[in-house]
Amino acid sequence: MVYPSEVPLAGRAIVASYDTTEAETIDASLANGEAYLALSVNGTEESTRTRLLAVPYALKSADAQALIEQVGELEAETTALGTSVQAVAGALSANVTALQGQTQSVNATLTGLLTQ
């Protein structure tokens, strides 16, 4: 329930927020389609109630939050893999350079032997 501290001026909105426990109850009610908003003035409930309906984005916000967290985890994994790939590429480059040096040395030795 929401109890405003003072009567709002005509045309002004009353904004209400809920803690987690109440929000979970509201989510379940909206999912079942059985939530209504009623207005009470001085303890007397007005006869007209308004049915509350969930909009798809409100019900899917938890899914969206979970996906945001998964994207963050995947970004971290991608960064780690990128670092690992760079290290492997550096090691391979060093090996190729060493093999090229050995090939030149062997070629020089063979050339020396063939010219004798």
N, C-alpha and C positions, 0 to 999 in steps of 0.2 A: 504494500500500500504506500501511497505517496501522500504526504501531508505538507502542502505548501505553507510556508511561514506567514504569508500574507496573501490576500486576494489579488490576483493579477488584474491589471487594467484590461478593459475591453479590447479584444483583438490581439492580445498577447498570448503567446504559447506557453504551456506548462511543459517543462522538460523533465523526464524521469529517467533514472538509471537504476540498474539492478546489480546486486553482487552476484558472484559466480553461481552460488546455489540457486538463487531465484532465477537467474538467466537459464540455467539448465532446465528448471521446471517449465519456464516459458517456452524454451526450444521444444521440449517434448509435447507441450500443449499445442503449439503451432503445427508441429508435424502431424498431430492427430486431428487438427482442424477444429479444436474445441476451446479456443481462448476468446474471451470477451472483455471488453473494456467498459467499465461502469463508472459513473460519476456520482459521488455522494456530496451533498451540501448540508452542513450541520447535522451529519449523521443520517440524513434521509437520502436513500438512493434514488436517483432519477430513473424513470420508467424505461427510458431508451438505453439500450446497451449496444455497443458496436463490436461486431465480430472482428477479431484480429486475424489477419492472414499473413502467412510467411511468404516472403519473396525468395526466389531461388538463391540469390546471392547471400542472403542472410543465413540460410540453412547450410550453405556450402562454405562458409567462412572458415570453419575448422579444417575442412579439406584443403582449402587454399593455404592456410597457415602451415599445414603439414608439408605441402608441396614446396613452400618457400624454404622450409628447413631442409628438405631433401636437396633442393637446388644448391643451398649453401654447402652441404656436405659434399655434393658432387663437384662443386667448384674447388673445394679444398683437395679432393682426390685428384682432380685434373691438374692442379698446380703441382702436387707431389709427383704425379706421373711425368709431367713436363720436365721437372728437375731431374728425375731419374733418367729420362730419355737423353737429356743433354749430357749427363755424366757418361752414359754408355756411348753416345756419339763421340765424345771427347776421347774416350779410351780407344774406340775403333780408329779414330783419326790418328792417334799416336801409333797404333799397331800398323796401320797402312804406311805411315811415314817410315817406321822401322823396317818394314818389309821392302819398301822401295830402296832404302839404303843398303840392305842386304843384297837385293837384286843387282844394284849397281856394282857392289863389291864382287859378287860372283861373276858378273859380266866382264869386269876388268880382269879378274883372274883368268877367265876363259880366253879372253882376247890375248892376254900375255902368253898363255900356254900355246895358243894357236899360231902366234907370230914367231915362236922360237924355232 
